[in-house]
Amino acid sequence: MPQENQFNSEKDGNRWLSYFDILGFSKMCEKNSPKEIFDKLAECREKLKKRYKKQWADWSRFEFFHFSDSFIIFTRPFDDPEENTPTFAGIEQVSRLFTQTVFQNEIPVRGAMSFGKFYADRDSGIFFGKALVEACKVSEKCDWGGFVLCSSAAARMGKELASEKGTRCLIEEHGSYANYYKRWNIPVHKNRKCENGVELGTACRFDISLSKVDREKLLRNLEKMRQQAEKPEEKMKHEHTMNFIRSSSPILS
């Protein structure tokens, strides 16, 4: 059997993983030329790469790949002998600021971060694992554009923060992250018929570091995307995002 088709245990392990997909991508493919779609995807990719390099000096500890409208960021396995420092802070910051940046450029995404087993082998082109499955399910269930923490990520962070402070702590209550995360009734599709509902979860306030002027511009961009959406359910996704930003941003409340 060729070496690239053999299982490599060094590629498997517990990792932090963020998954994103572009909202309205099917409609984008119907209405735009292949070049226009390529340019939009290339723009997302470049913004993600810039966030890596700008926000985290040692970005070699992270990897990312994208397929079609999906973008995935992940860390090295935690049992990697070269991984000696915490990686949540880095992937959290890159994920949050990537979300912020693409929205500012009128590219709506929804995303989720998980923690768990993930096999990543670029040589063979094989990627799979519980962390990816969970992040995909949580993200695609959300009826909005935004970024949330899966239960596995929130639980892992609770353990890490407990080791720092000596007591268990929710991420939205921790000094380093309290400004960036909040408990929220996240709008979701409750079943395959896409009936709407809400689920309490940990949502990222990806706009919180923006100035008042930039946050208002972000809301105008979202309103523009809402007006351009053709179906009521598509418009509602953007309304849900705007409602969250307004409720979580003291400057605009």
Secondary structure, 3 states (H helix, E strand, C coil): CCHHHCCCHHHCCEEEEEEEEECCHHHHHHHCCHHHHHHHHHHHHHHHHHHHHHHCCCHHHEEEEEECCEEEEEECCCCCCCCCCCCHHHHHHHHHHHHHHHHHCCCCEEEEEEEEECEEECCCCEEECHHHHHHHHHHHHECCCEEEECHHHHHHHHHHHHHHHCCCCCHHHCCCCCCCEEEEEEEEECCCCCCEEEEEEEEECCCCCCCHHHHHHHHHHHHHHHHHCCCHHHHHHHHHHHHHHHHHCHHHC
